[in-house]
Amino acid sequence: AGMRIAFGAAAAGLSLAVLHLWKRQAATKWLDREDIEKFVDQYDTWLLDCDGVIWLGEEAVQGVPETLAELRRRGKRIFFVSNNASKHRSTYLSKFQKLGIEASVDDVVTSALGAAQYVVKKYGKGAKVFACGTAGLIHELSDAGATVVQPQYVMDTTTSSSGPTLLPLGELDMDIKAVVAGADWTLTHRKLSYATLCLTCIPGCEFIATNRDRLVPAADGRKYPGAGATIGALENVINKPANVTIGKPGPMLLQILFDSSGLDKSRAIMVGDRLDTDIEFGRKGGVDTLLVLTGVSSRELADSAVGDQVADYGVKSLGDIGTALSLLKK
């Protein structure tokens, strides 16, 4: 009897595992116009990637401002989710305004904001951190209540060709709780040295990566080193990975958002144009996902995707949702 019970439990566990795998491998449902209203009614919270979903370069994707206005009219909560940790959230507002999109600072969620909230929740307001990143990252950390240490050693731009510039004895702040690293357009050997000393000489100092984007697109059409360059350099010299990565495709940024907002994950959807970041981010974070084809990933890629890169739903453009809803009102 004991063997039968054990076998039955094992079979049940296997069945659940198979069901879970089947759900993960299930094909993306491509939305038709008649599906749109029922689809929209399922979700109260809309998490939107920006580049490739909301805009392409300096232009809004056709129909997207109207779609967002209609979603707001229906009482939907909208968040704009970006891996970019180099800018403070306020810098996004001028672009939204230019494109005719309603947005406030509280609607913008970035990996810099996520890192700042993570630090303050774990270590408390006033906790000291050292940032290898831009002024935007420092601004977010400070706004959240962290104390960003900016030692004179790092601020001094004097260079040496004979070897590393040595940190004077006693100038390493042993109260620093974490090093937060992201894209840094003014990265220097001094910054890397101070971060390395924090991580190797201060017991328990945590290494927090904002995101792992290797390259970032620029206005000249080329791609330049992103956060992955800073983080990779530090991981290489301390010979171990960052303790935590906040941004996409990992689930941490999503969890921070829902923990702080109290919103219902079961009524939320992540909308993105990349299977390997946006869709994987949503799936790992436990929310449904919608792929749009106005950015990086194609329908062919979507239909051959596996695991956490399988989108639950697909549509040609976010703008098509607004078009379908407007036709239903006529």
Secondary structure in CASP SS format (residue, H / E / C, confidence):
PFRMAT SS
TARGET T0000
AUTHOR 0000-0000-0000
METHOD secondary structure of the structure
MODEL  1
A C 1.00
G H 1.00
M H 1.00
R H 1.00
I H 1.00
A H 1.00
F H 1.00
G H 1.00
A H 1.00
A H 1.00
A H 1.00
A H 1.00
G H 1.00
L H 1.00
S H 1.00
L H 1.00
A H 1.00
V H 1.00
L H 1.00
H H 1.00
L H 1.00
W H 1.00
K H 1.00
R H 1.00
Q H 1.00
A C 1.00
A C 1.00
T C 1.00
K E 1.00
W E 1.00
L C 1.00
D C 1.00
R H 1.00
E H 1.00
D H 1.00
I H 1.00
E H 1.00
K H 1.00
F H 1.00
V H 1.00
D H 1.00
Q C 1.00
Y C 1.00
D C 1.00
T E 1.00
W E 1.00
L E 1.00
L E 1.00
D C 1.00
C C 1.00
D E 1.00
G C 1.00
V C 1.00
I C 1.00
W E 1.00
L E 1.00
G C 1.00
E C 1.00
E E 1.00
A E 1.00
V C 1.00
Q C 1.00
G C 1.00
V H 1.00
P H 1.00
E H 1.00
T H 1.00
L H 1.00
A H 1.00
E H 1.00
L H 1.00
R H 1.00
R H 1.00
R C 1.00
G C 1.00
K C 1.00
R E 1.00
I E 1.00
F E 1.00
F E 1.00
V E 1.00
S E 1.00
N C 1.00
N C 1.00
A C 1.00
S C 1.00
K C 1.00
H C 1.00
R H 1.00
S H 1.00
T H 1.00
Y H 1.00
L H 1.00
S H 1.00
K H 1.00
F H 1.00
Q H 1.00
K H 1.00
L C 1.00
G C 1.00
I C 1.00
E C 1.00
A C 1.00
S C 1.00
V H 1.00
D H 1.00
D H 1.00
V E 1.00
V E 1.00
T E 1.00
S H 1.00
A H 1.00
L H 1.00
G H 1.00
A H 1.00
A H 1.00
Q H 1.00
Y H 1.00
V H 1.00
V H 1.00
K H 1.00
K H 1.00
Y H 1.00
G C 1.00
K C 1.00
G C 1.00
A C 1.00
K E 1.00
V E 1.00
F E 1.00
A E 1.00
C E 1.00
G C 1.00
T C 1.00
A H 1.00
G H 1.00
L H 1.00
I H 1.00
H H 1.00
E H 1.00
L H 1.00
S H 1.00
D H 1.00
A H 1.00
G C 1.00
A C 1.00
T E 1.00
V E 1.00
V C 1.00
Q C 1.00
P C 1.00
Q H 1.00
Y H 1.00
V H 1.00
M H 1.00
D C 1.00
T C 1.00
T C 1.00
T C 1.00
S C 1.00
S C 1.00
S C 1.00
G C 1.00
P C 1.00
T C 1.00
L C 1.00
L C 1.00
P C 1.00
L C 1.00
G C 1.00
E C 1.00
L C 1.00
D C 1.00
M C 1.00
D C 1.00
I C 1.00
K C 1.00
A E 1.00
V E 1.00
V E 1.00
A E 1.00
G C 1.00
A C 1.00
D C 1.00
W C 1.00
T C 1.00
L C 1.00
T C 1.00
H H 1.00
R H 1.00
K H 1.00
L H 1.00
S H 1.00
Y H 1.00
A H 1.00
T H 1.00
L H 1.00
C H 1.00
L H 1.00
T H 1.00
C H 1.00
I C 1.00
P C 1.00
G C 1.00
C C 1.00
E E 1.00
F E 1.00
I E 1.00
A E 1.00
T C 1.00
N C 1.00
R C 1.00
D C 1.00
R C 1.00
L E 1.00
V E 1.00
P E 1.00
A C 1.00
A C 1.00
D C 1.00
G C 1.00
R C 1.00
K E 1.00
Y E 1.00
P E 1.00
G C 1.00
A H 1.00
G H 1.00
A H 1.00
T H 1.00
I H 1.00
G H 1.00
A H 1.00
L H 1.00
E H 1.00
N H 1.00
V H 1.00
I H 1.00
N C 1.00
K C 1.00
P C 1.00
A C 1.00
N C 1.00
V E 1.00
T E 1.00
I C 1.00
G C 1.00
K C 1.00
P C 1.00
G C 1.00
P C 1.00
M H 1.00
L H 1.00
L H 1.00
Q H 1.00
I H 1.00
L H 1.00
F H 1.00
D H 1.00
S H 1.00
S H 1.00
G C 1.00
L C 1.00
D C 1.00
K H 1.00
S H 1.00
R H 1.00
A E 1.00
I E 1.00
M E 1.00
V E 1.00
G E 1.00
D C 1.00
R C 1.00
L H 1.00
D H 1.00
T H 1.00
D H 1.00
I H 1.00
E H 1.00
F H 1.00
G H 1.00
R H 1.00
K H 1.00
G H 1.00
G C 1.00
V C 1.00
D E 1.00
T E 1.00
L E 1.00
L E 1.00
V E 1.00
L C 1.00
T C 1.00
G C 1.00
V C 1.00
S C 1.00
S C 1.00
R H 1.00
E H 1.00
L H 1.00
A H 1.00
D H 1.00
S C 1.00
A C 1.00
V C 1.00
G H 1.00
D H 1.00
Q H 1.00
V C 1.00
A C 1.00
D C 1.00
Y E 1.00
G E 1.00
V E 1.00
K C 1.00
S C 1.00
L H 1.00
G H 1.00
D H 1.00
I H 1.00
G H 1.00
T H 1.00
A H 1.00
L H 1.00
S H 1.00
L H 1.00
L H 1.00
K H 1.00
K C 1.00
END
